[in-house]
């Protein structure tokens, strides 16, 4: 299982290798088989779920010629180790003129830790609508980076928060009204934040941009289900792990540009919480939709 709100770099500073190359570090190891690097560990000592999403999607893409991804549905089966390479095995389920379907399973030491069903579709003329208004939020230039907020409020914040968010992350994050869920427990299970990956400007392939968006989509998604119940969500007294992740790609996007991830949790119960998200570009276009269920448990001494 994977911690929900993002990877930590508690085993040392951020690597000197640029984050984009690190995320997309997937090489062919045989017919329909690929290997990827595990990256930084989270506070549970396991692989960040966004890395598995990005690298599994990329492995599937390497067996599909030209078609962009339209959606994927994935399950986190076991914790991934950061001291091992990740083996991605692709099964070709369908190839047609406009569609392709792949199943991608990530393994370590012969054990499946993650599986994804991905669909690829050639864009075509058709009906168009968007029934999802972008929330009225300040532009990213008027929102403080999460590191600035954490450092300025360090005396008021839980140690787990400063440990997780004071240092550089693989994506830039600017949360809307962070005091609502860092300093007080809100009644609404929702939060929004601007994000981007500046180094993605060097990535020309639009399909690789989809992989980077998949990586970023795992940040702060499931945790929205927890904030009315327990803060901070990465506390040592609280366990939150991602169980699955779904994503639908509606329109092309460039990950070096600011996008808004608007997340909310419609339900929690029986130890599980569901969060859905909508990713908008600055012009208010709906770029992608996300969904994730998480396991939530209070850890008692």
Secondary structure, 3 states (H helix, E strand, C coil): CEECCCCCCCCCCCCCCCHHHHHCCEEEEECCEEEECCCCECCCCEECHHHHHHHHHHHHHCCCCCCEEEEEEEEECCCCECCCCEEEEEEEEEECCCEEEEEEEEEECCEEEEEEEEEEECCCCCCCCCCCCCCCCCCHHHCCCHHHHHHHCCCCCCHHHHHHHCCCCCCEEEECCCHHHHCCCCCCCEEEEEEECHHHHHCCCHHHHHHHHHHHHCCCCHHHHCCCCCCCCCCCCEEEEECEEEEEECCCCCCCCCEEEEEEEEEEECCEEEEEEEEEECCCCEEEEEEEEEEEEECCC
